Amino acid sequence: MTEESFLARRVSKIFEPMVIALSLASIAGWHANIRGGAFALYMLYLVGVGVVIAIARVKFMRSMKTNWDVSSRVKRVRLLILLLAFSVVLFWSIHVWYNSVLTSVYELFVLWLIGFFLVTLSIKISGHMAVLVFAIGLLVSWFEISFWSLSILVPILGWSRVKLKRHSVLEVVLGVIYSLGVLFLYGKTGLRIFR
């Protein structure tokens, strides 16, 4: 393995979509002003959800005889059905915190995942890229962070996905465009993404 391939693998592992999504969910709790013991319970809840999803994903990979990235679009659609089921349960269970901001964030997560699933029925866009751009957009909208300061991560991750031959350049670009489109549409409802 070349040093370049090693670096590409590290970058892809750091920006694993499930890790980014769970990190974003934890930040969403803070953004929604959940504090103290309620935040500790929320974090414990997310860890539990993360463990359950990881176990389900490993079982799925073994039963489907696929790699971690689920390179086959058809198998990826099946995995996304499983993730959609988890996200709907997660969305309904999040109401325990009685927090409208958190509920609207999870609603956006579910809508984003439904759209990603529908796009994947036709083409295998990069989930790594789509999740990263989605996370960057939300972080920029929640905190005083410049979009452009975080955008340097996008070409780095894109390079790693192409270098590892997990996606074509087109699939990487479409992953970026998908999340930018969702954020743009969501921004039309009053959320400012680009500052």
C-alpha positions as CSV (number, residue, x, y, z in Angstrom):
1,M,0.0,0.0,0.0
2,T,1.4,3.4,-1.0
3,E,1.6,6.3,1.4
4,E,-1.0,8.1,-0.7
5,S,-3.4,5.1,-0.4
6,F,-2.8,4.9,3.4
7,L,-3.6,8.6,3.8
8,A,-6.8,8.2,1.6
9,R,-7.9,5.4,3.9
10,R,-7.3,7.4,7.0
11,V,-9.3,10.4,5.6
12,S,-12.2,8.2,4.7
13,K,-12.2,6.6,8.1
14,I,-12.1,9.9,9.9
15,F,-15.1,11.1,7.9
16,E,-17.1,7.9,8.1
17,P,-20.8,9.0,7.6
18,M,-22.2,7.3,10.7
19,V,-19.5,8.9,12.9
20,I,-20.2,12.3,11.4
21,A,-24.0,11.8,11.7
22,L,-23.8,10.8,15.4
23,S,-21.4,13.7,16.1
24,L,-23.8,16.1,14.4
25,A,-26.7,14.6,16.4
26,S,-24.8,15.3,19.6
27,I,-23.9,18.9,18.6
28,A,-27.6,19.3,17.6
29,G,-28.5,18.5,21.3
30,W,-26.2,21.3,22.4
31,H,-27.5,23.6,19.8
32,A,-31.1,22.8,20.9
33,N,-30.0,24.1,24.4
34,I,-30.2,20.7,26.1
35,R,-28.0,21.0,29.2
36,G,-27.0,19.3,32.4
37,G,-28.5,15.8,33.2
38,A,-30.8,16.0,30.2
39,F,-27.8,16.4,27.9
40,A,-26.0,13.5,29.6
41,L,-29.0,11.3,29.1
42,Y,-29.2,12.5,25.5
43,M,-25.6,11.6,24.9
44,L,-26.1,8.2,26.5
45,Y,-29.1,7.7,24.3
46,L,-27.0,8.5,21.2
47,V,-24.2,6.1,22.2
48,G,-26.9,3.4,22.6
49,V,-28.3,4.2,19.2
50,G,-24.9,4.2,17.7
51,V,-24.0,0.8,19.1
52,V,-27.3,-0.7,17.8
53,I,-26.8,0.8,14.4
54,A,-23.2,-0.4,14.2
55,I,-24.2,-4.0,15.2
56,A,-27.1,-4.0,12.6
57,R,-24.7,-2.7,10.0
58,V,-22.1,-5.4,10.6
59,K,-24.8,-8.1,10.5
60,F,-26.1,-6.6,7.3
61,M,-22.6,-6.5,5.7
62,R,-22.1,-10.2,6.6
63,S,-25.5,-11.3,5.4
64,M,-25.1,-9.3,2.1
65,K,-21.4,-10.3,1.7
66,T,-20.3,-6.7,1.1
67,N,-17.6,-4.3,2.3
68,W,-18.0,-1.5,4.8
69,D,-18.7,1.1,2.1
70,V,-21.4,-1.1,0.5
71,S,-20.0,-0.5,-3.0
72,S,-22.9,-2.2,-4.8
73,R,-25.8,0.3,-5.4
74,V,-28.4,-2.4,-5.0
75,K,-27.0,-3.5,-1.7
76,R,-26.7,0.1,-0.6
77,V,-30.4,0.6,-1.3
78,R,-31.1,-2.3,1.1
79,L,-28.9,-0.8,3.8
80,L,-30.6,2.6,3.4
81,I,-34.0,0.9,4.0
82,L,-32.6,-0.3,7.3
83,L,-31.2,3.2,8.1
84,L,-34.5,4.8,7.2
85,A,-36.3,2.5,9.7
86,F,-33.8,3.4,12.4
87,S,-34.1,7.1,11.6
88,V,-37.9,7.1,11.8
89,V,-37.7,5.3,15.2
90,L,-35.1,7.8,16.3
91,F,-37.2,10.7,15.1
92,W,-40.2,9.5,17.1
93,S,-38.2,8.7,20.2
94,I,-36.5,12.1,20.2
95,H,-39.8,13.7,21.4
96,V,-38.9,12.5,24.9
97,W,-36.9,15.7,25.2
98,Y,-39.8,18.0,24.4
99,N,-37.5,20.3,22.4
100,S,-38.9,21.8,19.2
101,V,-35.4,22.7,17.9
102,L,-34.2,19.2,18.3
103,T,-37.3,17.8,16.8
104,S,-37.0,20.0,13.7
105,V,-33.3,19.0,13.3
106,Y,-34.2,15.3,13.4
107,E,-37.0,16.0,11.0
108,L,-34.5,17.5,8.6
109,F,-32.2,14.4,9.1
110,V,-35.0,12.1,8.1
111,L,-36.0,14.2,5.1
112,W,-32.4,14.3,4.0
113,L,-32.1,10.5,4.3
114,I,-35.3,9.9,2.4
115,G,-34.0,12.1,-0.4
116,F,-30.6,10.3,-0.4
117,F,-32.4,7.0,-0.6
118,L,-34.5,8.1,-3.6
119,V,-31.4,9.4,-5.4
120,T,-29.6,6.1,-4.6
121,L,-32.4,4.2,-6.5
122,S,-30.9,5.7,-9.7
123,I,-27.2,6.4,-9.0
124,K,-24.7,5.6,-6.3
125,I,-23.7,9.1,-5.1
126,S,-21.0,9.5,-2.4
127,G,-22.5,9.2,1.1
128,H,-19.3,10.4,2.6
129,M,-19.4,13.6,0.6
130,A,-23.2,14.2,1.1
131,V,-23.0,13.7,4.9
132,L,-19.9,15.9,5.2
133,V,-21.4,18.8,3.2
134,F,-24.7,18.4,5.1
135,A,-22.9,18.6,8.5
136,I,-20.8,21.6,7.4
137,G,-23.9,23.4,6.3
138,L,-25.7,22.8,9.6
139,L,-22.7,23.7,11.7
140,V,-22.3,27.0,9.8
141,S,-26.0,27.8,10.3
142,W,-25.9,27.0,14.0
143,F,-22.6,28.7,15.0
144,E,-20.6,31.7,13.9
145,I,-18.4,29.6,11.6
146,S,-17.5,30.6,8.0
147,F,-18.6,28.1,5.4
148,W,-15.4,28.7,3.5
149,S,-13.2,27.8,6.5
150,L,-14.8,24.3,6.7
151,S,-15.1,23.8,2.9
152,I,-11.4,22.8,2.6
153,L,-12.5,19.4,4.0
154,V,-14.7,18.7,0.9
155,P,-11.9,18.4,-1.7
156,I,-9.7,16.4,0.7
157,L,-12.5,13.8,1.3
158,G,-13.4,13.8,-2.4
159,W,-9.8,13.0,-3.3
160,S,-9.8,10.1,-0.8
161,R,-13.0,8.6,-2.1
162,V,-11.8,8.7,-5.7
163,K,-8.2,7.6,-4.8
164,L,-9.7,4.5,-3.0
165,K,-11.9,3.8,-6.1
166,R,-15.0,3.9,-4.0
167,H,-16.6,6.5,-6.2
168,S,-16.1,8.2,-9.5
169,V,-15.5,12.0,-9.7
170,L,-19.1,12.3,-10.8
171,E,-20.5,10.4,-7.8
172,V,-18.4,12.5,-5.5
173,V,-19.6,15.8,-7.1
174,L,-23.2,14.6,-7.0
175,G,-22.9,13.8,-3.3
176,V,-21.8,17.4,-2.7
177,I,-24.6,18.8,-5.0
178,Y,-27.3,16.7,-3.3
179,S,-26.6,18.1,0.2
180,L,-26.1,21.7,-1.1
181,G,-29.5,21.4,-2.8
182,V,-31.1,20.1,0.5
183,L,-29.4,22.9,2.5
184,F,-30.5,25.5,-0.1
185,L,-34.1,24.3,0.0
186,Y,-34.0,24.2,3.8
187,G,-32.4,27.7,3.8
188,K,-35.4,28.9,1.7
189,T,-37.4,28.3,4.9
190,G,-35.3,30.8,6.8
191,L,-32.1,29.0,7.6
192,R,-29.0,31.0,6.6
193,I,-26.2,28.6,5.5
194,F,-23.7,30.8,3.6
195,R,-22.4,33.8,5.5
